[in-house]
Amino acid sequence: MTAVLLMAGTAGAASPTGAVRAWRQAHEKEIVSDFAAMLAVPNVATTVPDVEKNAAYISALLQKRGFKTQLLTAEPRTPPSILAALKTPGAKRTVVFYAHYDGQPIGQKGWISTPFEPSMRTALPEARPVDWKAATGPLDPDWRLFARSAGDDKGTIQAFISAFDALKAAGIKPSVNIKLLYEGEEEQGSPHFARLVAKNLELVRGDLLIMGDGPMHQSGKQEINFGNRGITGFTATVYGPLKPLHDGHYGSWAPSPTVMIASLVMSLRDDEGRILIPGFYDDVAPVSAADKTALAALPDVETGLKRAMGLGRNIGPPRLADGYMAPTLNVRAIHAGDEGPNAANAIATEGEASFDFRLAPGETPARVRELTEAHLTRQGWFIVRDAPDLATRLAHPKIARIIWDAGSSVATESAMDGPGAKAVAASISRTVGYPVLRLPFMGASSGMAEIVNQMKAPMVGVAIANYDDNQHAQNENLRLGNLWDGIEVYAGLIADLNW
Amino acid sequence: MTAVLLMAGTAGAASPTGAVRAWRQAHEKEIVSDFAAMLAVPNVATTVPDVEKNAAYISALLQKRGFKTQLLTAEPRTPPSILAALKTPGAKRTVVFYAHYDGQPIGQKGWISTPFEPSMRTALPEARPVDWKAATGPLDPDWRLFARSAGDDKGTIQAFISAFDALKAAGIKPSVNIKLLYEGEEEQGSPHFARLVAKNLELVRGDLLIMGDGPMHQSGKQEINFGNRGITGFTATVYGPLKPLHDGHYGSWAPSPTVMIASLVMSLRDDEGRILIPGFYDDVAPVSAADKTALAALPDVETGLKRAMGLGRNIGPPRLADGYMAPTLNVRAIHAGDEGPNAANAIATEGEASFDFRLAPGETPARVRELTEAHLTRQGWFIVRDAPDLATRLAHPKIARIIWDAGSSVATESAMDGPGAKAVAASISRTVGYPVLRLPFMGASSGMAEIVNQMKAPMVGVAIANYDDNQHAQNENLRLGNLWDGIEVYAGLIADLNW
């Protein structure tokens, strides 16, 4: 049935791909230069003044292209979202293109270049610096531009802008009214974004949301998705002696925060990925037959992934995307005691671990927090929000300071067979020349869930970044070929969406 | 019976304490100045050139006082031990005074002063810097000198030297032949010390070993001990994906090194301190009736310790010293993923934990290693010694790189009722004016175990450092009053040991 739908779509408009590709081939260095300039503006989500500089920078790019822009905020001193609008005479549909322009923190070890000094590098695994400005002929599509946000999400923003420029140069008009909604606090967990949209609902409303976040399918094939998991995260700190103690003299008597934090982790999740909190899976919505069919149709990527990642096993279901249909507890970090091989023979004073839950449809962050804290309390943890004073320490044998992340979101899932969704599938299939892959929803999260709920518009995710773009980690990058393909995909979405 | 023995001892020689105290009171600033100069010579155990500078520095101090000194090494380029000898005409016994002059690493966070720039500070908890050189009248005995090795063990070396100077000034002769054996690699786990002693057995031999390592009893009373636990330690590294992965996309599928390392920790030890390795306790020698009696006679310190450490519970036996009679597994550190509250939502590539076992009499490091690795193997870990290559990673679902510390030692325990031991107890009881506390053996470890075995001489531990000296951690310090008392105790041991 999928094939029939796609064929029906394919019968429609003429694809702009040829013209767009010719323009891109003639402007490769200009595109890379513009992209590098955008990436050079630091955008760590928690540094609001930097985020604001990005908002101004990207707004100016869009104004130059005829968009009306404004910065929306939920309240003063929160990161702005950019809203940019362009009317198309005669168009009956309005498509809202979402991306976020803020980036993850950059403190990870092992960056081979400076996060905000974009560095072009040869294909992996060598990743040698390369002077792309001095290159003759077409740039190698396997080269990668390394910088924070190259893949997540400034690449999407650059793809849209270049697609727009290519269509304009070819005299091809958009087929829909366009709204761009570029968020500035996604990597903080979107703490104000839902309120921002609620305050500006009529301004941002459209008939279809196209979400340009996340990486492509690991097979390298273009994929669309219809939602994503929710998220809520927290940090747990546990307490040992007020001062470090010699572990020969005190190790048999003083509680060890190193062991305590490991024990807290293992009480929440096992090594196979099972969440051990009683009742945790009760709210999870069952997987529909349509979702199962779509998941089964995805090509095998697991064998190649294991090889690429150096993994001798996987946890959870054998198929990667099957795991997205259930919640996951990720232990982002665990730390206690000295670092490095010269750790002193001492009992540490504190242990810390950091977690995020990815939530499946049916779960809410509030209920997850409640279940988690009830479970910790049953394990004997006395939960505090501030560093405990002496009286608190003496009164409670096991103290855990639990701080929930400011941002959280529920999962969202749009119908795979709605008219807007089918039009997107048809457009991309025309552009790429094969039936686009369809994922019921992504494993990652985004601020889109509440937005979709508020706008009551269907959502389709269209990602262009290579799956191995190291998003959220050191050495984030975008493969040039992915940017080229992304320009063509976005040009198709601008010019030949039709329903 | 204990009291009777001590009384018998007390009947003997005239104590030099009065004369020593008068000399110390007249020379406080000179003593502190000399001590600070010794502490200013950096002595991190792993930096051999620094250790050698300390050896030269301390040797010169002893030569000036009439000792014949030499540096002993097991082999070239290993840290030297200082052997200093002084014959006493007519003496029939030779007493070997042991201490180590190397120090723990200094990389801990939270030092309030620079580890090798000794800083005098007021009593805890204020610990304000104080200009002791400008002070008038006696120095406050609750002031503390902060520096690496102030307590562990340069304080013992200073106490011996000042005691020797005080006796000389008072015209009081030693009652025994003296050998000083000052080790330079104890904080590395003494990897070459046993061989060094074996090579120089006749040079270092004596009738009694007095070991000046470790802190005093928490009650502040003088304590002697008759041995210490053994030690063997290791670092475990576990492996996840070759590159960090976005935990939304991969958290339900890729193994998490953060969880794996927590799981490895919890498979070895529980939060109550029980070692979970099957057969681990089989080799542990039973606690003798004499040891049980001595342990029961120790004053209560646990209530005060809990308050001082901010602990709402203890693990293991309620009495601190009872726990020394069994082995302990200490988890020195655990680390995986980003540090700090901004941990990225990523799956880390590796997890690491660092451990040391404190061994009870009857256990050997070799057997402990064998039991530990057999247990890990049964838990599914494939043990490697080098970072695994891709083929190894793909072939084994769970890989742990286990690196055992270079140094290790067995426990040692001398008889509490031998003639040398009784003479030491009598001398110190005379000096301090109350029956010295007797601990069967310390919870900590030292390179003395094999030495005692080789020399076939009994050992008595005599420590002078305040129990809260932060040894092995940041802000190591020695309380001035402990140095003053230590000088008197060591003067007694030099001048009135008699058996």
Interface residues (C-beta under 8 A of the other chain):
Chain A: T46 Q104 P105 G107 Q108 G214 P215 N228 R229 I231 G233 T235 Y239 G240 P241 L242 K243 P244 L245 H246 D247 G248 H249 Y250 G251 S252 W253 A254 P255 S256 T258 V259 M260 I261 A262 S263 V265 M266 R269 D270 D271 G273 E302 K306 R307 A308 M309 G310 L311 G312 R313 N314 I315 G316 P317 L320 G323 Y324 A326 T328 L329 N330 V331 R332 A333 I334 H335 A336 G337 D338 E339 G340 P341 N342 A343 A344 N345 A346 I347 A348 G351 A353 S354 D356 R358 L390 R393 L394 A395 H396 P397 K398 I399 I403 M442 G443 A444 S445 Y467 D468 N470 Q471 H472 A473 Q474 N475
Chain B: T46 Q104 P105 G107 Q108 G214 P215 N228 R229 I231 G233 T235 Y239 G240 P241 L242 K243 P244 L245 H246 D247 G248 H249 Y250 G251 S252 W253 A254 P255 S256 T258 V259 M260 I261 A262 S263 V265 M266 R269 D270 D271 G273 E302 K306 R307 A308 M309 G310 L311 G312 R313 N314 I315 G316 P317 L320 G323 Y324 A326 T328 L329 N330 V331 R332 A333 I334 H335 A336 G337 D338 E339 G340 P341 N342 A343 A344 N345 A346 I347 A348 G351 A353 S354 D356 R358 L390 R393 L394 A395 H396 P397 K398 I399 I403 M442 G443 A444 S445 Y467 D468 N470 Q471 H472 A473 Q474 N475
